[in-house]
């Protein structure tokens, strides 16, 4: 995809794997480490328990709260 879209940067990442030599952590944390996101929007989907932490990571990277759009699928486990 990166070859077709020069503006696209692909960064392989995993949440936790001691043998992986690339980026590790939650997706929002990895994204936050890679640039100024103040001029961008984020669209997040998944369990509602992940939303608050994801928002904190992205706002700490410069993204305004109103630029973060969350879709909770309603299938979060307690």
LINJOGI-V709981 format. One record per run of one state. SS is the DSSP state (alpha for helix, beta for strand, coil for the rest). FROM is the first residue (numbers start at 0). TO is the last residue. Records with the same first field share a line. If there is no record, write none. Layout:
BEGIN
SS->FROM-TO ; FROM-TO
END
This chain:
BEGIN
coil->0-11 ; 14-21 ; 24-25 ; 32-40 ; 46-46 ; 60-63 ; 72-77
beta->12-13 ; 22-23 ; 41-45 ; 67-71
alpha->26-31 ; 47-59 ; 64-66
END
